[in-house]
C-alpha cells in the first residue's frame, strides 16, 4: 500500500483521485478518517480529520488522503465527477455528519434518520404512476430491505433502495479489540462471505505486522475460499431456478449447496468456514476427501448443463437486468456482475495473495470470461458456472499439494507462535480478498496491538447501488431474477 496526499495548491482536493481513475486505476472506495486516525504519513495528526480514497491497480491498492480543515462541516463532493462515490459519500455523511456539498442526494443510507430525510421526489412523470413499497419484511428467508418501485403498473422505470434495516455499525465494533480477536468480527460482517472477509482483514493485519503466511496455511486458505465461492454460486442458481418455478432444479441445487456446506463443516467444524483464517496463517488443516469432491463436481456439472439447456429458464434470464459494459467499467463493477459486462478485475489474479499465484498458473490462469458482454442475468449466471468449474479445480490442486510429503503441514507449521501478530504492533494497511461477490477491502489501523480503526468494504456495498439502473425495459415479474442474479448480501452492504 502506498499513501500520498492530494493537497496541490489551487487544485480540487479530488484531482489526484480523478487523474488516477482517468489513467486506468479503479475507484475502490472512500471512507472518513476520525480525529486522531493516521492520515497520509504524517505522525502529528491528532486533531486532523479527513477522507481516504482507495484506488485498485495491478499488484495493490493505494490510498489517497484528502485532509479536512479542523471543524469542517462540509467538503466538495466527489460524486458529481465520479458517480461510483454516490453511496460512499452518503455513508460518510451518516457516520460523521460532514456534508458532501454538491451531492445529488445526500440522504441517510445506513442510518434510519428522520422520516423527512427519506422523502423521495418522483423521478418518473406520467399518468397513473404510483410507488410500490416492497419490503423490508419479505417472504421466505430473504434479507430485510425496502425497494420503492415507481411504476405505471407493470414496467419498472425507476427503483430506490433502503438498506438501513440491516445496519449493525460493524466498523465501530472493531475499535479496541486485539488484532487477533478482530478476525472474529470480520468473519461475521457478511455471513455469506465469512472466509473472504477474514482473509481481507488478516491480510491487512499481516501487512502491519510484517508476517509471511506459511505455504501450507496459504493452501488451506484457498481451499476454504473456493468452497465458499462454490456454495454462494449454487445459492444463486437455487434462487434463479425458484424464481422460474423449476421445482426439481431448485431442489437439486439446494442439495448440492448443502453438500458443500457439510463438506466445509466436516473440514473445520463450521458450515461457514469460521475459525479457520487467523492472522499469520490458519487454525488447522482441513480434511478434504477427493473422492467426495469429485462426485460433487460431477453432479453439479451435470445439473448445471441440464439447467442451461432449459429454454423456458433461459428465456427468463436473457436480456433481463442488463448492465452495459461502459457502465460496468465506469463504476468498477466487481465479481460476476462486472465480468458479465466485460469488466474483469479479479483480485486473485490482479492483486494475488496466499497460494493463488502458483495455483492459478497451474490451472491455466483465472477463469476465461468468454467475452461476456451482454451484462444480463443470463451472462451473470454463465460467469458463475465458469467460476464454479475453476473453483473445483483450485480446491483439488491445493488439497493434492497439502497431501504431498513436500508440504509440511504439522500444526506448528500452520501457525507458529512467532507467526502471530506481536502484541505491540502498530500501523495502517489495506487488505483485500476476492469474495464470491467480488473484491472485499479492509482498511485497518492498529496501535499497540489494538485496533484503532477498521473499515470494511464489501463487494455487496460497491455493487448493490447498480441495482438502481438495470431495470430499463423490465417488468415486475423480472424483479426476482435480477435481484438473484446479482447474488449480493444486504447485510454486507449495510455494514
C-alpha positions as a Python dict, from the first residue, in 0.01 Angstrom:
ca = {
    (1, 'X'): (0, 0, 0),
    (2, 'X'): (120, 350, -72),
    (3, 'X'): (-27, 661, 81),
    (4, 'X'): (0, 1005, -75),
    (5, 'X'): (-161, 1343, 0),
    (6, 'X'): (-380, 1522, -252),
    (7, 'X'): (-310, 1877, -148),
    (8, 'X'): (-168, 2054, -452),
    (9, 'X'): (-241, 2422, -415),
    (10, 'X'): (-518, 2556, -631),
    (11, 'X'): (-649, 2216, -741),
    (12, 'X'): (-962, 2029, -645),
    (13, 'X'): (-892, 1803, -345),
    (14, 'X'): (-1004, 1517, -568),
    (15, 'X'): (-774, 1596, -860),
    (16, 'X'): (-531, 1312, -791),
    (17, 'X'): (-815, 1063, -749),
    (18, 'X'): (-979, 1170, -1074),
    (19, 'X'): (-650, 1169, -1263),
    (20, 'X'): (-568, 818, -1140),
    (21, 'X'): (-912, 686, -1238),
    (22, 'X'): (-882, 852, -1580),
    (23, 'X'): (-545, 681, -1621),
    (24, 'X'): (-699, 337, -1564),
    (25, 'X'): (-698, 274, -1188),
    (26, 'X'): (-1026, 153, -1039),
    (27, 'X'): (-1204, 355, -773),
    (28, 'X'): (-1234, 102, -489),
    (29, 'X'): (-1381, 303, -205),
    (30, 'X'): (-1400, 616, 8),
    (31, 'X'): (-1405, 646, 386),
    (32, 'X'): (-1380, 905, 661),
    (33, 'X'): (-1087, 927, 900),
    (34, 'X'): (-1184, 1012, 1255),
    (35, 'X'): (-978, 1265, 1452),
    (36, 'X'): (-653, 1103, 1561),
    (37, 'X'): (-656, 831, 1293),
    (38, 'X'): (-339, 816, 1080),
    (39, 'X'): (-374, 1025, 766),
    (40, 'X'): (-107, 1021, 497),
    (41, 'X'): (234, 958, 654),
    (42, 'X'): (213, 1249, 895),
    (43, 'X'): (265, 1137, 1252),
    (44, 'X'): (134, 1462, 1401),
    (45, 'X'): (-233, 1435, 1312),
    (46, 'X'): (-411, 1417, 1644),
    (47, 'X'): (-651, 1698, 1552),
    (48, 'X'): (-697, 1616, 1186),
    (49, 'X'): (-996, 1476, 1010),
    (50, 'X'): (-1003, 1372, 651),
    (51, 'X'): (-1119, 1135, 382),
    (52, 'X'): (-935, 842, 226),
    (53, 'X'): (-992, 716, -127),
    (54, 'X'): (-887, 365, -229),
    (55, 'X'): (-762, 303, -581),
    (56, 'X'): (-705, -51, -708),
    (57, 'X'): (-426, -116, -957),
    (58, 'X'): (-242, -426, -1075),
    (59, 'X'): (-45, -550, -776),
    (60, 'X'): (-202, -347, -498),
    (61, 'X'): (-442, -90, -356),
    (62, 'X'): (-326, 269, -298),
    (63, 'X'): (-468, 520, -52),
    (64, 'X'): (-503, 889, -130),
    (65, 'X'): (-579, 1103, 174),
    (66, 'X'): (-773, 1429, 149),
    (67, 'X'): (-730, 1633, 470),
    (68, 'X'): (-1018, 1843, 601),
    (69, 'X'): (-971, 2164, 799),
    (70, 'X'): (-1035, 2141, 1175),
    (71, 'X'): (-1405, 2185, 1244),
    (72, 'X'): (-1505, 2132, 881),
    (73, 'X'): (-1875, 2061, 835),
    (74, 'X'): (-1865, 2006, 459),
    (75, 'X'): (-1637, 1930, 166),
    (76, 'X'): (-1670, 1937, -216),
    (77, 'X'): (-1849, 1616, -315),
    (78, 'X'): (-1666, 1368, -536),
    (79, 'X'): (-1986, 1215, -675),
    (80, 'X'): (-2058, 1479, -943),
    (81, 'X'): (-1725, 1389, -1106),
    (82, 'X'): (-1716, 1020, -1010),
    (83, 'X'): (-2056, 857, -983),
    (84, 'X'): (-1914, 546, -814),
    (85, 'X'): (-1872, 753, -495),
    (86, 'X'): (-2251, 806, -469),
    (87, 'X'): (-2319, 565, -180),
    (88, 'X'): (-1977, 609, -17),
    (89, 'X'): (-2039, 979, 43),
    (90, 'X'): (-2384, 911, 187),
    (91, 'X'): (-2224, 674, 439),
    (92, 'X'): (-1961, 935, 528),
    (93, 'X'): (-2240, 1183, 598),
    (94, 'X'): (-2415, 920, 813),
    (95, 'X'): (-2101, 846, 1013),
    (96, 'X'): (-1957, 1195, 1057),
    (97, 'X'): (-2230, 1449, 986),
    (98, 'X'): (-1998, 1616, 734),
    (99, 'X'): (-2196, 1717, 425),
    (100, 'X'): (-2073, 1642, 71),
    (101, 'X'): (-2159, 1971, -95),
    (102, 'X'): (-2299, 1917, -444),
    (103, 'X'): (-2401, 1556, -385),
    (104, 'X'): (-2721, 1481, -583),
    (105, 'X'): (-2892, 1304, -290),
    (106, 'X'): (-2715, 1320, 48),
    (107, 'X'): (-2999, 1141, 230),
    (108, 'X'): (-2913, 884, 501),
    (109, 'X'): (-2818, 540, 372),
    (110, 'X'): (-2714, 318, 663),
    (111, 'X'): (-2889, 507, 943),
    (112, 'X'): (-3267, 541, 957),
    (113, 'X'): (-3269, 919, 1006),
    (114, 'X'): (-3599, 1101, 1029),
    (115, 'X'): (-3899, 1033, 806),
    (116, 'X'): (-3839, 1363, 630),
    (117, 'X'): (-3486, 1255, 539),
    (118, 'X'): (-3624, 982, 319),
    (119, 'X'): (-3878, 1186, 126),
    (120, 'X'): (-3836, 1085, -235),
    (121, 'X'): (-3939, 1320, -514),
    (122, 'X'): (-4097, 1138, -805),
    (123, 'X'): (-3835, 1053, -1067),
    (124, 'X'): (-4083, 950, -1336),
    (125, 'X'): (-4375, 1158, -1458),
    (126, 'X'): (-4683, 1032, -1634),
    (127, 'X'): (-5043, 929, -1597),
    (128, 'X'): (-5125, 654, -1347),
    (129, 'X'): (-4780, 628, -1188),
    (130, 'X'): (-4762, 507, -830),
    (131, 'X'): (-4497, 371, -590),
    (132, 'X'): (-4490, 12, -466),
    (133, 'X'): (-4311, -35, -132),
    (134, 'X'): (-4162, -386, -144),
    (135, 'X'): (-4021, -486, 195),
    (136, 'X'): (-3849, -452, 433),
    (137, 'X'): (-4014, -775, 550),
    (138, 'X'): (-4043, -1013, 259),
    (139, 'X'): (-4132, -1379, 212),
    (140, 'X'): (-3904, -1670, 295),
    (141, 'X'): (-3553, -1606, 423),
    (142, 'X'): (-3481, -1304, 204),
    (143, 'X'): (-3288, -1030, 386),
    (144, 'X'): (-3465, -721, 514),
    (145, 'X'): (-3450, -424, 282),
    (146, 'X'): (-3705, -199, 117),
    (147, 'X'): (-3745, -142, -254),
    (148, 'X'): (-3953, 154, -368),
    (149, 'X'): (-4069, 85, -722),
    (150, 'X'): (-4209, 369, -928),
    (151, 'X'): (-4435, 208, -1187),
    (152, 'X'): (-4739, 265, -1406),
    (153, 'X'): (-4845, -91, -1321),
    (154, 'X'): (-4601, -334, -1486),
    (155, 'X'): (-4282, -166, -1612),
    (156, 'X'): (-4009, -54, -1370),
    (157, 'X'): (-3887, 287, -1489),
    (158, 'X'): (-3725, 373, -1153),
    (159, 'X'): (-3619, 197, -833),
    (160, 'X'): (-3495, 318, -495),
    (161, 'X'): (-3348, 109, -212),
    (162, 'X'): (-3340, 146, 165),
    (163, 'X'): (-3081, -78, 328),
    (164, 'X'): (-3052, 65, 679),
    (165, 'X'): (-3265, -214, 829),
    (166, 'X'): (-2958, -439, 829),
    (167, 'X'): (-2707, -183, 960),
    (168, 'X'): (-2513, -311, 1263),
    (169, 'X'): (-2235, -49, 1297),
    (170, 'X'): (-1978, -320, 1233),
    (171, 'X'): (-1688, -78, 1180),
    (172, 'X'): (-1732, 75, 1526),
    (173, 'X'): (-1736, -268, 1689),
    (174, 'X'): (-1376, -335, 1585),
    (175, 'X'): (-1238, -47, 1790),
    (176, 'X'): (-1037, -156, 2094),
    (177, 'X'): (-1024, -524, 2005),
    (178, 'X'): (-693, -704, 1981),
    (179, 'X'): (-561, -771, 1633),
    (180, 'X'): (-614, -1143, 1696),
    (181, 'X'): (-977, -1101, 1804),
    (182, 'X'): (-1072, -870, 1517),
    (183, 'X'): (-1098, -1164, 1280),
    (184, 'X'): (-1392, -1300, 1484),
    (185, 'X'): (-1590, -989, 1393),
    (186, 'X'): (-1464, -973, 1034),
    (187, 'X'): (-1591, -1321, 951),
    (188, 'X'): (-1934, -1226, 1085),
    (189, 'X'): (-1961, -900, 892),
    (190, 'X'): (-2113, -1074, 588),
    (191, 'X'): (-2211, -1433, 663),
    (192, 'X'): (-2216, -1547, 301),
    (193, 'X'): (-1853, -1437, 259),
    (194, 'X'): (-1708, -1515, 602),
    (195, 'X'): (-1381, -1657, 467),
    (196, 'X'): (-1323, -1368, 226),
    (197, 'X'): (-1378, -1108, 498),
    (198, 'X'): (-1146, -1294, 734),
    (199, 'X'): (-882, -1309, 461),
    (200, 'X'): (-901, -939, 376),
    (201, 'X'): (-880, -844, 744),
    (202, 'X'): (-589, -1080, 812),
    (203, 'X'): (-402, -961, 503),
    (204, 'X'): (-418, -605, 643),
    (205, 'X'): (-301, -713, 991),
    (206, 'X'): (-25, -927, 842),
    (207, 'X'): (95, -630, 637),
    (208, 'X'): (109, -415, 953),
    (209, 'X'): (295, -688, 1146),
    (210, 'X'): (521, -790, 858),
    (211, 'X'): (408, -1153, 874),
    (212, 'X'): (456, -1406, 596),
    (213, 'X'): (199, -1684, 582),
    (214, 'X'): (340, -2040, 563),
    (215, 'X'): (280, -2220, 233),
    (216, 'X'): (59, -2484, 394),
    (217, 'X'): (-162, -2218, 551),
    (218, 'X'): (-186, -2036, 218),
    (219, 'X'): (-314, -2356, 55),
    (220, 'X'): (-571, -2409, 330),
    (221, 'X'): (-696, -2054, 281),
    (222, 'X'): (-751, -2115, -90),
    (223, 'X'): (-943, -2437, -22),
    (224, 'X'): (-1191, -2265, 210),
    (225, 'X'): (-1222, -1953, -6),
    (226, 'X'): (-1307, -2159, -313),
    (227, 'X'): (-1554, -2383, -131),
    (228, 'X'): (-1725, -2064, -12),
    (229, 'X'): (-1736, -1946, -375),
    (230, 'X'): (-1900, -2270, -491),
    (231, 'X'): (-2164, -2256, -217),
    (232, 'X'): (-2254, -1894, -299),
    (233, 'X'): (-2284, -1954, -672),
    (234, 'X'): (-2500, -2259, -612),
    (235, 'X'): (-2724, -2046, -391),
    (236, 'X'): (-2772, -1804, -682),
    (237, 'X'): (-2871, -2100, -902),
    (238, 'X'): (-3124, -2206, -636),
    (239, 'X'): (-3284, -1864, -627),
    (240, 'X'): (-3296, -1827, -1005),
    (241, 'X'): (-3447, -2173, -1053),
    (242, 'X'): (-3703, -2099, -781),
    (243, 'X'): (-3796, -1767, -947),
    (244, 'X'): (-3858, -1958, -1270),
    (245, 'X'): (-4078, -2213, -1092),
    (246, 'X'): (-3843, -2504, -1166),
    (247, 'X'): (-3907, -2714, -856),
    (248, 'X'): (-3674, -3000, -946),
    (249, 'X'): (-3382, -2773, -1033),
    (250, 'X'): (-3441, -2571, -717),
    (251, 'X'): (-3427, -2886, -506),
    (252, 'X'): (-3125, -3027, -687),
    (253, 'X'): (-2909, -2716, -646),
    (254, 'X'): (-3022, -2673, -286),
    (255, 'X'): (-2898, -3026, -219),
    (256, 'X'): (-2566, -2951, -389),
    (257, 'X'): (-2522, -2636, -182),
    (258, 'X'): (-2600, -2831, 134),
    (259, 'X'): (-2339, -3090, 40),
    (260, 'X'): (-2078, -2816, 2),
    (261, 'X'): (-2174, -2665, 338),
    (262, 'X'): (-2146, -3005, 504),
    (263, 'X'): (-1811, -3059, 340),
    (264, 'X'): (-1692, -2729, 488),
    (265, 'X'): (-1840, -2818, 826),
    (266, 'X'): (-1662, -3152, 828),
    (267, 'X'): (-1335, -2983, 730),
    (268, 'X'): (-1329, -2718, 1001),
    (269, 'X'): (-1631, -2752, 1234),
    (270, 'X'): (-1821, -2453, 1090),
    (271, 'X'): (-2053, -2461, 790),
    (272, 'X'): (-1945, -2104, 712),
    (273, 'X'): (-1571, -2170, 738),
    (274, 'X'): (-1540, -1961, 1053),
    (275, 'X'): (-1244, -2006, 1281),
    (276, 'X'): (-1010, -2117, 1002),
    (277, 'X'): (-834, -1798, 891),
    (278, 'X'): (-634, -1625, 1165),
    (279, 'X'): (-365, -1355, 1150),
    (280, 'X'): (-43, -1527, 1047),
    (281, 'X'): (-197, -1841, 898),
    (282, 'X'): (-484, -2079, 969),
    (283, 'X'): (-600, -2272, 1273),
    (284, 'X'): (-593, -2626, 1132),
    (285, 'X'): (-555, -2840, 821),
    (286, 'X'): (-889, -2938, 662),
    (287, 'X'): (-982, -3293, 578),
    (288, 'X'): (-1097, -3289, 215),
    (289, 'X'): (-1195, -3623, 62),
    (290, 'X'): (-1105, -3600, -306),
    (291, 'X'): (-1346, -3879, -397),
    (292, 'X'): (-1630, -3690, -232),
    (293, 'X'): (-1523, -3368, -402),
    (294, 'X'): (-1507, -3536, -745),
    (295, 'X'): (-1856, -3683, -702),
    (296, 'X'): (-1994, -3345, -602),
    (297, 'X'): (-1831, -3173, -900),
    (298, 'X'): (-1972, -3432, -1140),
    (299, 'X'): (-2325, -3391, -1003),
    (300, 'X'): (-2312, -3010, -1008),
    (301, 'X'): (-2177, -3005, -1364),
    (302, 'X'): (-2448, -3239, -1491),
    (303, 'X'): (-2730, -3040, -1332),
    (304, 'X'): (-2584, -2709, -1447),
    (305, 'X'): (-2574, -2835, -1806),
    (306, 'X'): (-2936, -2951, -1777),
    (307, 'X'): (-3046, -2615, -1638),
    (308, 'X'): (-2866, -2422, -1910),
    (309, 'X'): (-3040, -2636, -2172),
    (310, 'X'): (-3387, -2545, -2040),
    (311, 'X'): (-3524, -2296, -2289),
    (312, 'X'): (-3803, -2163, -2065),
    (313, 'X'): (-3543, -2082, -1800),
    (314, 'X'): (-3304, -1913, -2041),
    (315, 'X'): (-3588, -1704, -2182),
    (316, 'X'): (-3648, -1550, -1838),
    (317, 'X'): (-3281, -1453, -1795),
    (318, 'X'): (-3185, -1347, -2145),
    (319, 'X'): (-3194, -967, -2176),
    (320, 'X'): (-3310, -927, -1815),
    (321, 'X'): (-3144, -661, -1600),
    (322, 'X'): (-2864, -565, -1840),
    (323, 'X'): (-2565, -364, -1721),
    (324, 'X'): (-2378, -209, -2012),
    (325, 'X'): (-2002, -265, -2046),
    (326, 'X'): (-1950, 112, -2037),
    (327, 'X'): (-2137, 148, -1708),
    (328, 'X'): (-1962, -155, -1556),
    (329, 'X'): (-1622, -9, -1638),
    (330, 'X'): (-1715, 341, -1523),
    (331, 'X'): (-1837, 212, -1188),
    (332, 'X'): (-1569, -54, -1149),
    (333, 'X'): (-1829, -330, -1108),
    (334, 'X'): (-1692, -622, -908),
    (335, 'X'): (-1711, -1001, -933),
    (336, 'X'): (-1965, -1174, -1158),
    (337, 'X'): (-2161, -851, -1205),
    (338, 'X'): (-1862, -684, -1367),
    (339, 'X'): (-1736, -991, -1554),
    (340, 'X'): (-2076, -1046, -1715),
    (341, 'X'): (-2046, -698, -1864),
    (342, 'X'): (-1692, -746, -1991),
    (343, 'X'): (-1515, -580, -1695),
    (344, 'X'): (-1284, -813, -1504),
    (345, 'X'): (-1065, -708, -1210),
    (346, 'X'): (-1042, -1033, -1013),
    (347, 'X'): (-819, -972, -711),
    (348, 'X'): (-692, -1332, -717),
    (349, 'X'): (-511, -1252, -1042),
    (350, 'X'): (-474, -872, -1042),
    (351, 'X'): (-356, -843, -680),
    (352, 'X'): (-263, -1204, -597),
    (353, 'X'): (-236, -1334, -242),
    (354, 'X'): (-182, -1655, -46),
    (355, 'X'): (-135, -1956, -279),
    (356, 'X'): (-333, -1817, -573),
    (357, 'X'): (-38, -1716, -797),
    (358, 'X'): (102, -2069, -821),
    (359, 'X'): (-233, -2249, -823),
    (360, 'X'): (-383, -2025, -1091),
    (361, 'X'): (-72, -2072, -1304),
    (362, 'X'): (-108, -2449, -1277),
    (363, 'X'): (-479, -2424, -1355),
    (364, 'X'): (-418, -2216, -1667),
    (365, 'X'): (-496, -1877, -1513),
    (366, 'X'): (-825, -1735, -1380),
    (367, 'X'): (-1149, -1837, -1550),
    (368, 'X'): (-1164, -1704, -1903),
    (369, 'X'): (-1454, -1458, -1924),
    (370, 'X'): (-1563, -1597, -2263),
    (371, 'X'): (-1613, -1238, -2373),
    (372, 'X'): (-1936, -1196, -2178),
    (373, 'X'): (-2066, -851, -2265),
    (374, 'X'): (-2444, -886, -2257),
    (375, 'X'): (-2442, -794, -1888),
    (376, 'X'): (-2781, -956, -1827),
    (377, 'X'): (-2895, -1215, -1572),
    (378, 'X'): (-2801, -1497, -1810),
    (379, 'X'): (-2445, -1368, -1855),
    (380, 'X'): (-2406, -1334, -1478),
    (381, 'X'): (-2511, -1697, -1429),
    (382, 'X'): (-2273, -1816, -1701),
    (383, 'X'): (-1987, -1636, -1525),
    (384, 'X'): (-2077, -1817, -1205),
    (385, 'X'): (-2064, -2158, -1374),
    (386, 'X'): (-1719, -2068, -1510),
    (387, 'X'): (-1607, -1977, -1159),
    (388, 'X'): (-1755, -2294, -1007),
    (389, 'X'): (-1559, -2510, -1251),
    (390, 'X'): (-1235, -2326, -1176),
    (391, 'X'): (-1305, -2333, -800),
    (392, 'X'): (-1333, -2713, -801),
    (393, 'X'): (-1002, -2730, -986),
    (394, 'X'): (-827, -2496, -742),
    (395, 'X'): (-955, -2692, -440),
    (396, 'X'): (-834, -3014, -596),
    (397, 'X'): (-488, -2870, -672),
    (398, 'X'): (-450, -2721, -324),
    (399, 'X'): (-567, -3039, -150),
    (400, 'X'): (-329, -3252, -356),
    (401, 'X'): (-34, -3030, -268),
    (402, 'X'): (-127, -3035, 100),
    (403, 'X'): (-126, -3414, 93),
    (404, 'X'): (223, -3446, -54),
    (405, 'X'): (528, -3517, 156),
    (406, 'X'): (696, -3200, 30),
    (407, 'X'): (443, -2983, 215),
    (408, 'X'): (495, -3000, 592),
    (409, 'X'): (155, -2916, 739),
    (410, 'X'): (205, -3004, 1102),
    (411, 'X'): (20, -2776, 1341),
    (412, 'X'): (343, -2596, 1428),
    (413, 'X'): (396, -2502, 1063),
    (414, 'X'): (42, -2372, 1014),
    (415, 'X'): (54, -2105, 1284),
    (416, 'X'): (381, -2099, 1472),
    (417, 'X'): (391, -1873, 1783),
    (418, 'X'): (635, -1642, 1603),
    (419, 'X'): (384, -1601, 1323),
    (420, 'X'): (117, -1445, 1544),
    (421, 'X'): (91, -1064, 1544),
    (422, 'X'): (322, -915, 1809),
    (423, 'X'): (127, -753, 2092),
    (424, 'X'): (286, -413, 2031),
    (425, 'X'): (236, -385, 1653),
    (426, 'X'): (121, -56, 1509),
    (427, 'X'): (49, 94, 1170),
    (428, 'X'): (-206, 111, 891),
    (429, 'X'): (-258, -119, 593),
    (430, 'X'): (-520, -223, 342),
    (431, 'X'): (-600, -590, 286),
    (432, 'X'): (-814, -747, 16),
    (433, 'X'): (-961, -1077, -100),
    (434, 'X'): (-1188, -1192, -382),
    (435, 'X'): (-1521, -1293, -231),
    (436, 'X'): (-1787, -1476, -437),
    (437, 'X'): (-1946, -1133, -487),
    (438, 'X'): (-1617, -964, -578),
    (439, 'X'): (-1337, -780, -402),
    (440, 'X'): (-1355, -720, -25),
    (441, 'X'): (-1137, -443, 125),
    (442, 'X'): (-1029, -382, 485),
    (443, 'X'): (-854, -58, 586),
    (444, 'X'): (-707, -134, 930),
    (445, 'X'): (-517, 84, 1176),
    (446, 'X'): (-353, -88, 1473),
    (447, 'X'): (-189, 79, 1772),
    (448, 'X'): (-15, -123, 2043),
    (449, 'X'): (-172, -443, 1917),
    (450, 'X'): (-525, -298, 1947),
    (451, 'X'): (-749, -196, 1659),
    (452, 'X'): (-780, 179, 1649),
    (453, 'X'): (-993, 181, 1334),
    (454, 'X'): (-1114, -83, 1092),
    (455, 'X'): (-1327, -1, 790),
    (456, 'X'): (-1458, -297, 590),
    (457, 'X'): (-1593, -254, 237),
    (458, 'X'): (-1779, -544, 81),
    (459, 'X'): (-1839, -611, -287),
    (460, 'X'): (-2209, -614, -200),
    (461, 'X'): (-2193, -248, -97),
    (462, 'X'): (-1999, -146, -407),
    (463, 'X'): (-2227, -335, -648),
    (464, 'X'): (-2573, -304, -494),
    (465, 'X'): (-2609, 60, -596),
    (466, 'X'): (-2608, -60, -959),
    (467, 'X'): (-2947, -222, -897),
    (468, 'X'): (-3088, 130, -933),
    (469, 'X'): (-3023, 134, -1305),
    (470, 'X'): (-3060, -214, -1459),
    (471, 'X'): (-3441, -231, -1482),
    (472, 'X'): (-3486, -37, -1803),
    (473, 'X'): (-3728, -233, -2021),
    (474, 'X'): (-3801, -488, -1748),
    (475, 'X'): (-4127, -559, -1568),
    (476, 'X'): (-4225, -654, -1214),
    (477, 'X'): (-4203, -1029, -1276),
    (478, 'X'): (-3838, -984, -1379),
    (479, 'X'): (-3755, -842, -1037),
    (480, 'X'): (-3665, -1170, -859),
    (481, 'X'): (-3440, -1277, -1148),
    (482, 'X'): (-3245, -951, -1141),
    (483, 'X'): (-3206, -949, -764),
    (484, 'X'): (-3098, -1313, -752),
    (485, 'X'): (-2856, -1276, -1044),
    (486, 'X'): (-2665, -1003, -858),
    (487, 'X'): (-2606, -1252, -574),
    (488, 'X'): (-2535, -982, -313),
    (489, 'X'): (-2582, -959, 62),
    (490, 'X'): (-2784, -674, 211),
    (491, 'X'): (-2613, -720, 548),
    (492, 'X'): (-2280, -695, 370),
    (493, 'X'): (-2392, -375, 201),
    (494, 'X'): (-2522, -213, 521),
    (495, 'X'): (-2220, -284, 739),
}
